[in-house]
Amino acid sequence: MASRKIASVKKTVRKAAKAVRKQAVSARNKVAVAAVRAKTPARSKSAPSKPAPKSAAPKSGAAATGALKLPPLHESTTSTGLRVIAAERGPLPLVSVRLVMRAGAVCDPQGKDGLADFTARLLRRGTKRMDADGISEAVEFVGASLYAGVNEDVLSVYLTTPAEHFSAMLDVLGQVVREPTFPQQEVVDARERALAQFANDLDDPSAIADRAFTRVLWGDHPYGRDLGGIKRTVSTFTRDDVVRFHAERMGPRVSMLTVVGAIAPETVAAEAERAFAGWTGGPDTPPELPRKQAPLAKAGQVLLVDKPDQTQSQVRLGGPGFWLGHEDYFPATAMNIALGGGFTSRLMNEIRVNRGLTYGVSSYFDTMSAGGVFALSTFTKTASTREIIDVALEEIHGVRDGGLKPRELKDAQSYLAGLYPLRTETNESVASVIADIRMHGLGDDWVEKFRDRLRAVTPKDVARVAKKYAFADRPAIVVLGKASEVKPLLEGLGPITVVPASEYE
């Protein structure tokens, strides 16, 4: 699924994923060597002692349903109120930890857009017992990784470590969230780096278009804030702002620690109690935004972001969606895969393959705790801006009015069912799934029943959600390009507002 998250968050995730892969390869090699020496296949303690029956194997062309399960979840709560969920999972000697707290971008104070993200990036820059270099040395010496990032709803700290160093690394994680010192010079340096990045972003038309699109879709809603802030807000950040955000928004009672890997649950509970002892601050209850589905305030309007040096147009179309965990998730997701979420989708076939208007086009549902959007993202040469919009709308309206063909739905279901096991392939992915399930109330059977629920979707279900989300109302449209040439091409799509690209620095 495509995402509108800013580049800094994507970079954080990429770094974490790279570190996890590197550690996993090393660990697999160790397990493989041990297995060869023992002349027996390496497997977890919970693995069956005899081969699984043939009926348990996936059939050709479709993944078996009902076979995926999360490891048993063991829950505890520290004396400070931090919820802890441990899942023992081998055989690799790695442990993945995800600490999530309801302190995302929606918690940014008025006029301080980006403060949650700014605070997260400063957590590793020093604690009462270690400076930034000391933290890096401690983490890198044992081959661990430690990163932090935010989305609209939550602030997350990711830790992956060899199991033998779990205690020491959890202590480091505990320090960076309990007692960060936010040194003044680190705050100044981080602010200057952020401001420099905003200037660089003006050379990235896709980033500017995404930023403009977010504001158009959400308006004054907290989800309309830029995760990393904007030049005007970030330039005002002070150390006092960061210290206040940490004290008021980051605390144990709005947080959850998920630990997955080769470590006993009772050890996790004891180490969590030790590592987070004395953690105070933060609210007693997490912030809650009301859930509602409503037409966009700027539905049917066109925002043209003027960037005169462009020879291509960035195009975004958007309408209302749904929140994470909504009952429409499965039929809407299946619909979107066939429409624009896969390489053989209708949009890709018509816009790229048949007409050659672009190298890439995708549609997606972006879901958060309190709401979401359905959107399309693509780009094309300036002269074909109107054509790509018209063709995209025609394909979307085709699904809205006629649903999917049975074969399209079946292919989408098989595709998603085949991909889903990847969500439980690594300890890090399992930790993230557990955190999402609990933070967003998806139910502990989410993984186990995912593919069954997906395959239960009928053409009638798809037809219902298509009429609801496939631009039942006129979409909001954002185009970034050379306004003098693009504006005449957009006539008739709705009222047009032209703004300079510098508006989004």
Secondary structure by P-SEA (a helix, b strand, c coil): ccccccaaaaaaaaaaaaaaaaaaaaaaaaaaaaaaaacbbbbccccccccccccccccccccccccccccbbbbbccccbbbbbbbbbccccbbbbbbbcccccccccccccaaaaaaaaacccccccccaaaaaaaaaaacccccccccccbbbbbbbbcccaaaaaaaaaaaaaccccccaaaaaaaaaaaaaaaaaacccaaaaaaaaaaaaacccccccccccccaaaaaaccaaaaaaaaacccccccbbbbbbccccaaaaaaaaaaaacccccccccccccbbbbbccccccbbbbbbbccccbbbbbbcbbbbcccccaaaaaaaaaaacccccccaaaaacccccccccccbbbbbbccccbbbbccccccccaaaaaaaaaaaaaaaaaaccccaaaaaaaaaaaaaacccccccaaaaaaaaaaaaaaccccccccaaaaaaaaccaaaaaaaaaccccccbbbbbbbccccccccccccccbbbbbcccccc
